[in-house]
């Protein structure tokens, strides 16, 4: 099972996106673990995730997040997809990043 | 314009990175977030006391004829009892803001530094008690001779002393983690349970912290440290005068709020979370100011409208204890309408005038979260972020709305002092609750919303024109 971590500053608007991505994954029949965490609480997350996507509002924190997660593939969520809560597009972005 | 924007971004991004990554500022943010539920419960208690269970002429229950205001002797006992319950809630929430944050900030800073926070939090609370005066002067009878009694003025536990709480929490956490990092601790054999081991590890840093704070406090109370004729009865009083008062005067006024409101949107324009980045301003100045207003209203010194009810007590207030117009409540009620940048106004303007189907769809999608002042969908979906057409209205709207609200307050059109409300309160409801159940405040919030719609309207029209031009070109 693939494990996708979304990171933003408080985990509020990103948690809406998580829901949409989970629905999308269910529809496509993909088994996947998706969670949203706040930027400040990543200490104990090392090794738990395969890929990490950052909310665009904290894109400046990419290096710091990547360091906290043992350099797993990390990218910024596409701004429009984030804004519209486009679960399908973000799920696709995550899977492309893992390859 | 595009050049200017990219230049500004180059300058702002590192600033945002510093401010957000800074551990002390992050602990401040998380420490205050932890106290938010209590502060909101306390503010609601005061709101109920003033709006519903108020026994002065013209208040709700009096005008309904349920309570006879003319004769205080006939106040029903249940009324007095309800007010006592509300006062008790206040005592355990707003009244102890500084006590709460002195623990939560030290706890969070220590956790961020990678150690367990409980021990540092407890040490911080202990250090804070050393730093307040245990003697207080009270009159023997009303207006009588002053005598010194052993008592703590509750003002030292409240919002007026938050700056002291922050500094003590930082100091304690720094010293504590310094000792732990260099392993200057009493080590227990490995058979001892970790919780016991940790409490022993806190012994040496704890002793050091308490001794240092205790000596410093002694130097103030004995007036060994004094500045000419200025003497201080405690570390707290010293910090309040030296740091609290200047911060309040420089940052806590119209100018300070303008800088805050403008910069929040400048950061957002570049896609950086503005309120989070500038949380330190909000949490050291504008949120405590709203709590302090609540304290003064609860004590019957001022009311929401700005009337001074107890002149003698008012004259005794120090600079950090004065009520303030410029609070987080003002921006939450009259400026952040639908989120930073009053974007509910933009959504309405889009729904009214946009000829771009995609934009209309985003406006509809963004509407529900905007009712609770969440506007990321619009910021990133429309987008507002990096959108040169919206740069001018988005940056200017908050200073304009702060100014109209300040003018309305100064002309006496709307209530003067706001108390803590949740930032997610819908437009109108927030103003109603924050300003003591005032319908004029609610109406003014809707006036501000109409004003923001009007300000965004011409730019929505401009977006239409650009959209149509583009379509025509593509059609050729």
Interface residues (C-beta under 8 A of the other chain):
Chain A: X9 X10 X12 X13 X39 X40 X43 X55 X56 X57 X58 X59 X60 X61 X64 X79 X80 X82 X83 X84 X85
Chain B: X13 X14 X16 X17 X20 X21 X26 X30 X112 X114 X271 X272 X273 X276 X362 X365 X369 X374 X376 X377 X378 X379 X380 X381 X382 X383 X385
